Amino acid sequence: MYNNYANKNTIKVNNDNDNNINGDDDDDDNDDDLECYMRSLGRFLVSYRDVSGGVRKRIKDGERRNDDDDDIYGDYDDDDDGGGGKRKNSVGKKNSTKKVEKPPAKLFPPTTRSTTSTLKKSQKPPHLPLSPPTTTPPLMFPTWTCFRTRDIFREFLKTEQHYNRSLKCVVSNFRQPVLLSLESNRAFTSWQNAKLLFDDVNNIYHISCCFLKELEAQNSHTQSTNYLLGECFTRVSNDIQQVYSSYLLSYPSILNVYDKVVRQSVLFRLFLRKVEFTASSMMSSLPDLYMKPWKRVHEYINLLTAYRNLLSADHVDARNVLIGLKFMKALKKSIMETQKRLESDGKMDALQDTIVQSPLLKEPGRRYVAELHCICYLVVDTNSCVPEFKVPMAKDDLSFFLFNDCMVCCQRVATHVPFKSNITNKYIFVQTCSLQYLRVSNLMDTAYMRNAFKMWTPKNQWLCSVDDNLTKHQWVSTLERTVKKILKKH
C-alpha cells in the first residue's frame, strides 16, 4: 500500500515537473520546496521498508552493515514499474560462496531460527540485548561533614561580624562623644564614671577586631573543606578570657553608674535621647548593647560544640576546639553564678522592704533559694477531750522564705482593694530558723488535710498544706537538699 502511495506521489510530482518544463515556470523557491518534499518522502519510504523488511542493524568495528541472511521476515524487491514489491522467503536459503562473520557471543548471543518462512502475528521479532554498561570509577567529592564544617565556620564569621558592629556602635557613638565632652567645658560626667562605663567594652572591641581578622584570613587562604576554627580561637583565647572576666565582674557596677549618671546629668539624658534607638546605634539603647558580650559567650559555646561534633578524634583542629570550649564553659559558669548572685541580692532587697519588722536579711554569703505560701494547721492532740482538737484545723496563712543558711517564717495578711479584685499581701515577721536543726517529713493525705508535710525544730513544728502535689514535692526536695549542704559544711 505504501509503495503504491509512493508511486502515485512520484507520478504526480513528475507530472508537475512536466508542466513546469512545458511552460509553467516557477520560482527557485518552489524548486527547493519540491526537493525537500522528495527527500523527506524518500526517507519515510526507506525507514518503513527497513522496519517491514526486518533488517537488523549490527555494529562491529565501528561500521554499520545489513545482514540479509539473518533476515527473519525477508526482503522486498521493488518492481521496475513502481508497483508493490514481492516478498522473498529467505529462510533456508544461504549463500554458500559468501562467508559471514559471526559477531562475538558476548555482544550478540545466538538466536533461534524459525523453520517456517513466516512468523505468526502473535510472535514478535527478537530484540538485541543491550551492551553491558561500562563501569567508571566514582568521583571523589567532599563529604557531608566537610560541607557542614564549612557552613558552621561561615556562620561563626557572619555572627562575629555582626557582634563587632554592635561593639563599634558603643565605641564610636557613645564613648567618643562622652570623651570629647570631657575635653570641653560641657562634660556629661566625670572621667572616673566615663572610664568605668566604656573601658571594658573598648577592650572587648579591640579583641573582637583581632579575632575577626584571624577568621577572615582563615576563610580567604584555606580550602573549601579544611577550616581550622579552633586554631583561630586559641590564638586569642587568653586575651578573650582576661577581658571578658574583667567585664563580667564590673558589669553590675557599670549599670549602677549608668543609672546614677542618667539621674544626675541632664546633658547626658539629652545626649542619650539623640543617639539611642537610631540607625547608627542599631536601634538599641546603651544597656541593651551592654548585654551583647555575655550573650556572645553562649553563642561561642553553641557554635564550637556543633563544630566539635563534626570532627573526628584524630583531626588536626580537634584539640584546639576542646581547649576553646573548656575555658568558654568556665566563663559561662562564672556568668551564671554572677547572675544568680545578683538575682538573689535583688530578691532580698525586695523582701527587706516587704516584710514588716524584718531583721537584716542581706548579709555576706547569704543567697535566696525559694519561698512557699501555705496553710498552717494546729497540731493534733490525740489525748485531748475536746473533739475539735483531735482533727487538724487551719490556723494561719504562713509564708516561708528559704535562704542558703536560714529560713524566715512570716504571717501572710491579705488586704483587698476597694472597687477592684486585687489582693495585696502583707508579711509580718514571726521567727527565723537555722537550717542545722530543721527537719522535714512527708504526710499522707487524709479527709481533712491534703498535700501536707511537717517541718519541725527542737522548739517549734508546723503542719503545712499546699494547693497541689507538685508544689509540695518541689519545696520538700529543695529544703532537704539545702539542709544537706549545711550539714556537710559543719
C-alpha positions as CSV (number, residue, x, y, z in Angstrom):
1,M,0.0,0.0,0.0
2,Y,2.8,2.4,0.9
3,N,4.6,1.6,-2.2
4,N,1.5,2.4,-4.3
5,Y,1.2,5.7,-2.3
6,A,4.8,6.5,-3.1
7,N,4.4,5.7,-6.8
8,K,1.3,7.9,-7.0
9,N,3.1,10.7,-5.4
10,T,6.0,10.2,-7.7
11,I,3.8,10.2,-10.8
12,K,2.2,13.4,-9.5
13,V,5.5,15.1,-9.0
14,N,6.7,14.0,-12.4
15,N,3.5,15.5,-14.0
16,D,4.1,18.7,-12.2
17,N,7.7,18.8,-13.4
18,D,6.5,18.1,-17.0
19,N,4.1,21.0,-16.7
20,N,6.8,23.3,-15.5
21,I,9.0,22.2,-18.4
22,N,6.2,22.8,-20.9
23,G,5.8,26.4,-20.0
24,D,4.8,26.9,-16.4
25,D,8.0,28.3,-14.9
26,D,8.1,28.6,-11.1
27,D,10.5,30.4,-8.9
28,D,13.5,28.8,-7.4
29,D,11.8,28.7,-4.0
30,N,9.2,26.2,-5.4
31,D,12.0,24.0,-6.7
32,D,13.7,24.0,-3.3
33,D,10.4,23.1,-1.6
34,L,9.9,20.2,-4.1
35,E,13.3,18.9,-3.5
36,C,12.8,19.0,0.3
37,Y,9.5,17.2,-0.1
38,M,11.1,14.5,-2.2
39,R,13.9,14.0,0.3
40,S,11.5,13.7,3.2
41,L,9.3,11.3,1.3
42,G,12.2,9.1,0.4
43,R,13.4,9.0,4.0
44,F,10.0,7.9,5.1
45,L,9.8,5.1,2.5
46,V,13.3,3.8,3.3
47,S,12.6,3.8,7.0
48,Y,9.3,1.9,6.5
49,R,11.0,-0.6,4.2
50,D,13.7,-1.3,6.8
51,V,11.1,-1.9,9.5
52,S,8.8,-4.1,7.4
53,G,11.7,-6.0,5.9
54,G,13.1,-6.8,9.3
55,V,16.6,-5.7,8.6
56,R,18.6,-5.9,11.8
57,K,21.4,-3.4,12.3
58,R,24.6,-4.5,13.7
59,I,27.7,-2.6,14.8
60,K,31.1,-4.2,14.5
61,D,34.5,-2.4,14.4
62,G,32.8,0.9,14.1
63,E,31.0,0.1,10.8
64,R,27.3,-0.3,10.1
65,R,26.1,-3.1,7.9
66,N,22.9,-5.1,7.0
67,D,22.9,-8.8,7.1
68,D,20.4,-10.2,4.6
69,D,21.0,-13.8,5.5
70,D,19.8,-13.2,9.1
71,D,16.6,-11.6,8.0
72,I,13.6,-13.2,9.6
73,Y,10.8,-11.5,7.7
74,G,12.5,-11.4,4.3
75,D,13.2,-8.6,1.9
76,Y,11.2,-6.8,-0.7
77,D,12.1,-6.4,-4.3
78,D,10.9,-3.2,-5.9
79,D,9.4,-3.6,-9.4
80,D,10.7,-1.5,-12.2
81,D,7.2,0.0,-12.9
82,G,7.0,1.3,-9.3
83,G,4.4,-1.3,-8.2
84,G,4.3,-3.2,-4.9
85,G,7.3,-5.3,-4.0
86,K,7.3,-9.0,-3.9
87,R,8.3,-10.8,-0.8
88,K,11.0,-13.3,-0.9
89,N,11.5,-16.2,1.5
90,S,15.0,-16.0,2.8
91,V,14.7,-18.8,5.4
92,G,16.6,-21.9,4.3
93,K,18.4,-20.1,1.5
94,K,22.0,-19.4,2.3
95,N,24.8,-18.1,0.2
96,S,27.4,-20.8,0.2
97,T,30.0,-18.6,-1.5
98,K,29.7,-15.7,0.9
99,K,31.2,-16.3,4.3
100,V,29.5,-14.2,7.0
101,E,31.5,-13.5,10.2
102,K,29.5,-14.0,13.3
103,P,29.6,-11.4,16.0
104,P,31.1,-12.1,19.4
105,A,29.0,-14.2,21.7
106,K,29.1,-11.6,24.5
107,L,27.6,-8.8,22.3
108,F,25.2,-10.9,20.2
109,P,24.1,-14.2,21.6
110,P,22.9,-16.8,19.1
111,T,19.2,-16.5,18.1
112,T,17.0,-19.4,17.2
113,R,15.7,-19.5,13.6
114,S,12.2,-20.4,12.6
115,T,11.7,-23.4,10.3
116,T,8.9,-21.6,8.5
117,S,9.3,-18.7,6.2
118,T,6.8,-16.5,8.1
119,L,6.1,-15.7,11.7
120,K,2.7,-15.7,13.4
121,K,1.1,-12.4,14.2
122,S,1.3,-13.1,17.9
123,Q,5.1,-13.5,17.7
124,K,7.5,-10.6,17.9
125,P,10.9,-10.3,16.4
126,P,13.7,-10.9,19.0
127,H,15.3,-7.8,20.3
128,L,19.0,-7.5,20.5
129,P,20.4,-7.3,24.1
130,L,21.9,-4.1,25.2
131,S,25.6,-3.9,25.6
132,P,26.8,-4.1,29.2
133,P,27.2,-0.7,30.9
134,T,30.7,0.5,31.2
135,T,31.8,0.9,34.9
136,T,33.7,4.1,35.7
137,P,35.4,4.7,39.0
138,P,33.3,7.0,41.3
139,L,34.4,10.6,41.5
140,M,35.8,11.8,44.8
141,F,33.5,14.6,46.1
142,P,33.7,16.3,49.5
143,T,31.7,14.5,52.2
144,W,28.7,15.9,54.0
145,T,30.8,16.6,57.1
146,C,33.1,18.9,55.0
147,F,30.1,21.0,53.9
148,R,28.7,21.2,57.4
149,T,32.1,22.4,58.9
150,R,32.2,25.0,56.1
151,D,28.7,26.2,57.0
152,I,29.5,26.4,60.7
153,F,32.7,28.3,60.0
154,R,30.8,30.8,57.8
155,E,28.1,31.2,60.4
156,F,30.8,31.9,63.0
157,L,32.3,34.5,60.8
158,K,29.0,36.1,60.0
159,T,27.9,36.4,63.6
160,E,31.3,37.7,64.6
161,Q,31.0,40.5,62.1
162,H,27.6,41.5,63.4
163,Y,28.9,41.3,67.0
164,N,31.8,43.5,66.1
165,R,29.5,46.1,64.6
166,S,27.5,46.3,67.8
167,L,30.6,46.9,69.8
168,K,31.7,49.5,67.4
169,C,28.4,51.4,68.0
170,V,29.3,51.7,71.7
171,V,32.8,52.9,71.0
172,S,32.0,55.4,68.2
173,N,28.5,56.6,69.1
174,F,28.7,56.7,72.9
175,R,32.3,56.6,74.1
176,Q,33.9,59.2,71.7
177,P,31.2,61.9,72.3
178,V,31.5,61.5,76.1
179,L,35.3,61.8,75.9
180,L,35.0,64.9,73.7
181,S,32.6,66.4,76.1
182,L,35.1,65.9,78.9
183,E,37.8,67.8,77.0
184,S,35.4,70.7,76.5
185,N,33.6,72.7,79.2
186,R,30.3,70.8,78.8
187,A,31.1,67.4,80.3
188,F,28.4,64.9,80.6
189,T,30.0,63.1,83.6
190,S,33.4,62.7,85.3
191,W,36.5,61.0,84.0
192,Q,36.1,58.2,86.5
193,N,32.5,57.4,85.5
194,A,33.4,57.6,81.8
195,K,36.2,55.2,82.3
196,L,34.0,52.7,84.2
197,L,31.3,52.9,81.6
198,F,33.3,52.3,78.4
199,D,36.8,50.9,79.1
200,D,35.9,47.3,79.3
201,V,33.7,47.5,76.2
202,N,36.5,49.2,74.4
203,N,38.9,46.4,75.3
204,I,36.4,43.7,74.1
205,Y,36.0,45.6,70.8
206,H,39.8,45.5,70.1
207,I,39.9,41.8,70.9
208,S,37.0,41.2,68.6
209,C,38.7,43.0,65.8
210,C,41.8,40.8,66.1
211,F,39.7,37.7,66.2
212,L,37.7,38.8,63.2
213,K,40.9,39.3,61.2
214,E,42.0,35.8,62.1
215,L,38.7,34.4,60.9
216,E,38.8,36.4,57.6
217,A,42.3,35.3,56.9
218,Q,41.4,31.7,57.5
219,N,38.4,32.0,55.2
220,S,40.4,33.5,52.4
221,H,43.5,31.3,52.5
222,T,42.1,27.9,53.4
223,Q,40.5,25.3,51.1
224,S,36.7,24.9,51.0
225,T,36.8,21.7,53.0
226,N,39.5,22.4,55.6
227,Y,38.7,25.1,58.1
228,L,40.7,25.4,61.4
229,L,38.3,27.3,63.7
230,G,39.9,26.0,66.9
231,E,43.3,27.3,65.8
232,C,41.9,30.8,65.2
233,F,40.2,30.7,68.6
234,T,43.2,29.5,70.6
235,R,45.3,32.4,69.3
236,V,43.2,35.0,71.1
237,S,41.8,32.7,73.9
238,N,43.9,34.2,76.7
239,D,43.0,37.7,75.8
240,I,39.3,36.8,75.5
241,Q,39.3,35.1,78.9
242,Q,41.0,38.0,80.6
243,V,38.9,40.8,79.1
244,Y,35.6,39.0,79.5
245,S,36.3,38.1,83.1
246,S,37.0,41.7,83.9
247,Y,33.9,42.8,82.1
248,L,31.6,40.3,83.9
249,L,33.0,41.4,87.3
250,S,32.3,45.1,86.6
251,Y,29.0,44.6,84.7
252,P,26.8,45.3,87.8
253,S,28.8,48.4,88.7
254,I,28.6,49.6,85.1
255,L,24.8,49.5,85.2
256,N,24.7,51.2,88.6
257,V,26.9,54.1,87.4
258,Y,24.8,54.4,84.2
259,D,21.6,54.8,86.3
260,K,23.3,57.3,88.6
261,V,24.6,59.4,85.7
262,V,21.2,59.4,84.0
263,R,19.6,60.6,87.2
264,Q,22.1,63.3,87.9
265,S,23.1,64.7,84.5
266,V,20.6,66.5,82.3
267,L,23.1,66.8,79.4
268,F,23.7,63.0,79.4
269,R,19.9,62.4,79.2
270,L,19.6,64.7,76.2
271,F,22.6,63.0,74.6
272,L,21.0,59.6,75.0
273,R,17.7,60.7,73.5
274,K,19.5,61.8,70.4
275,V,21.7,58.7,70.0
276,E,19.7,55.8,71.3
277,F,17.2,53.9,69.1
278,T,18.6,55.2,65.9
279,A,20.1,53.5,62.8
280,S,23.6,54.4,63.9
281,S,23.1,52.6,67.3
282,M,21.4,49.6,65.6
283,M,18.0,50.6,67.1
284,S,19.2,49.8,70.6
285,S,19.9,51.5,73.9
286,L,23.2,51.6,75.7
287,P,22.1,49.0,78.3
288,D,21.0,46.7,75.5
289,L,24.4,46.9,73.9
290,Y,26.0,46.2,77.2
291,M,24.3,42.7,77.1
292,K,26.0,41.7,73.9
293,P,29.3,40.4,75.3
294,W,27.8,37.9,77.8
295,K,25.3,36.7,75.2
296,R,28.1,36.2,72.7
297,V,29.7,33.8,75.2
298,H,26.7,31.5,74.8
299,E,26.9,31.7,71.0
300,Y,30.6,30.8,71.1
301,I,29.8,27.6,73.1
302,N,26.9,26.6,70.8
303,L,29.0,27.1,67.6
304,L,32.1,25.4,69.0
305,T,30.0,22.4,70.2
306,A,28.4,22.0,66.8
307,Y,31.8,22.2,65.1
308,R,33.4,19.7,67.5
309,N,30.6,17.1,66.9
310,L,31.6,17.0,63.2
311,L,35.3,16.5,63.8
312,S,36.9,13.1,64.2
313,A,39.1,12.4,67.2
314,D,42.3,12.5,65.1
315,H,41.5,15.7,63.3
316,V,44.2,18.4,63.4
317,D,41.8,21.0,64.9
318,A,40.1,18.8,67.4
319,R,42.4,19.5,70.4
320,N,42.2,23.3,69.8
321,V,38.4,23.2,69.7
322,L,38.3,21.3,73.0
323,I,40.6,23.8,74.7
324,G,38.5,26.7,73.5
325,L,35.3,25.0,74.7
326,K,36.8,24.4,78.1
327,F,37.6,27.9,79.0
328,M,34.4,29.3,77.4
329,K,32.4,26.9,79.6
330,A,34.3,28.1,82.6
331,L,33.4,31.6,81.6
332,K,29.8,30.7,81.2
333,K,29.8,29.1,84.7
334,S,31.0,32.4,86.2
335,I,28.3,34.3,84.3
336,M,25.6,32.0,85.7
337,E,27.0,32.4,89.3
338,T,27.1,36.1,89.0
339,Q,23.6,36.2,87.6
340,K,22.2,34.1,90.4
341,R,24.0,36.2,93.0
342,L,22.5,39.4,91.5
343,E,19.0,37.9,91.4
344,S,19.4,36.8,95.0
345,D,20.5,40.2,96.1
346,G,17.6,41.9,94.3
347,K,15.1,39.5,95.9
348,M,16.5,40.0,99.4
349,D,16.3,43.8,98.9
350,A,12.6,43.4,97.9
351,L,11.9,41.2,100.9
352,Q,13.6,43.6,103.2
353,D,11.1,46.3,102.2
354,T,8.1,44.0,102.1
355,I,8.4,42.1,105.5
356,V,7.2,44.2,108.4
357,Q,9.6,44.2,111.4
358,S,12.1,42.1,109.5
359,P,15.7,41.7,110.6
360,L,18.6,42.4,108.3
361,L,18.4,39.8,105.5
362,K,21.2,40.9,103.3
363,E,24.4,39.5,104.7
364,P,27.7,38.5,103.1
365,G,27.4,34.9,101.7
366,R,23.6,34.7,102.1
367,R,21.7,33.7,99.0
368,Y,18.0,33.5,98.3
369,V,16.8,30.0,97.4
370,A,12.9,29.6,97.4
371,E,9.7,30.7,99.0
372,L,6.4,28.9,99.9
373,H,2.9,30.1,100.7
374,C,0.9,27.6,102.6
375,I,-1.8,27.0,105.2
376,C,-0.7,26.0,108.7
377,Y,-2.7,23.6,110.8
378,L,-2.9,23.1,114.5
379,V,-1.0,20.1,115.9
380,V,-3.3,17.2,116.6
381,D,-3.6,16.3,120.3
382,T,-4.9,12.7,120.5
383,N,-5.2,12.8,124.3
384,S,-7.4,15.8,124.3
385,C,-11.0,15.5,125.5
386,V,-12.2,18.2,123.1
387,P,-13.3,16.6,119.8
388,E,-12.2,19.5,117.7
389,F,-8.6,19.2,118.8
390,K,-8.5,15.6,117.5
391,V,-9.0,16.8,113.9
392,P,-6.5,19.1,112.1
393,M,-7.8,22.6,111.9
394,A,-6.5,25.5,109.8
395,K,-4.7,28.1,111.9
396,D,-2.9,30.7,109.9
397,D,-1.7,31.6,106.4
398,L,2.1,31.4,106.6
399,S,4.9,32.2,104.1
400,F,8.3,30.7,104.4
401,F,11.4,32.3,102.7
402,L,14.3,29.9,102.4
403,F,17.9,31.1,102.2
404,N,21.1,29.0,102.0
405,D,21.7,29.3,105.8
406,C,18.3,30.0,107.4
407,M,14.5,30.1,106.9
408,V,12.3,33.1,107.7
409,C,8.7,32.4,108.8
410,C,6.2,35.2,108.2
411,Q,2.4,35.5,108.7
412,R,0.6,36.5,105.5
413,V,-2.2,39.0,105.8
414,A,-4.3,39.8,102.7
415,T,-5.7,43.2,102.1
416,H,-8.5,43.8,99.5
417,V,-8.6,47.0,97.4
418,P,-12.0,48.8,97.0
419,F,-13.7,48.6,93.6
420,K,-11.0,46.1,92.4
421,S,-10.5,42.4,92.6
422,N,-6.8,42.9,93.5
423,I,-5.4,41.5,96.8
424,T,-2.4,43.0,98.5
425,N,-0.4,40.6,100.7
426,K,1.5,42.0,103.7
427,Y,4.1,39.8,105.5
428,I,4.6,40.1,109.3
429,F,7.8,38.6,110.6
430,V,7.3,35.7,113.1
431,Q,10.7,34.0,113.6
432,T,13.9,32.8,112.0
433,C,15.0,29.1,112.0
434,S,18.5,27.8,111.5
435,L,18.8,25.0,108.9
436,Q,21.1,22.9,111.1
437,Y,18.2,21.9,113.3
438,L,15.4,22.0,110.8
439,R,13.8,18.7,109.6
440,V,11.0,17.9,107.2
441,S,8.9,14.8,106.5
442,N,6.0,13.9,104.2
443,L,2.4,13.3,105.4
444,M,-0.3,11.1,103.9
445,D,-3.4,12.6,102.5
446,T,-6.5,12.4,104.8
447,A,-10.1,13.6,104.6
448,Y,-9.1,16.8,106.5
449,M,-5.7,17.6,105.0
450,R,-4.3,17.1,101.5
451,N,-0.8,17.7,100.1
452,A,0.6,18.1,103.6
453,F,4.0,17.8,105.1
454,K,5.6,18.5,108.5
455,M,8.5,20.7,109.5
456,W,9.9,20.9,113.0
457,T,12.8,22.2,115.1
458,P,13.6,21.4,118.7
459,K,11.3,24.3,119.7
460,N,8.6,24.5,117.0
461,Q,6.7,22.4,114.5
462,W,4.4,23.2,111.6
463,L,1.8,21.1,109.8
464,C,1.5,22.7,106.3
465,S,-0.7,22.1,103.3
466,V,-0.4,23.5,99.8
467,D,-2.6,23.6,96.8
468,D,-1.1,20.9,94.6
469,N,1.2,17.9,94.9
470,L,3.9,19.4,92.6
471,T,4.5,22.4,94.8
472,K,4.8,20.1,97.8
473,H,7.4,17.9,96.3
474,Q,9.4,20.8,95.0
475,W,9.5,22.5,98.4
476,V,10.4,19.3,100.3
477,S,13.2,18.3,97.9
478,T,14.6,21.8,97.9
479,L,14.6,22.1,101.6
480,E,16.2,18.6,102.1
481,R,18.9,19.5,99.6
482,T,19.7,22.8,101.3
483,V,19.8,21.2,104.7
484,K,22.3,18.5,103.5
485,K,24.6,21.2,102.1
486,I,24.6,22.9,105.5
487,L,25.3,19.7,107.4
488,K,28.2,18.9,105.1
489,K,29.9,22.2,105.8
490,H,29.6,21.7,109.6
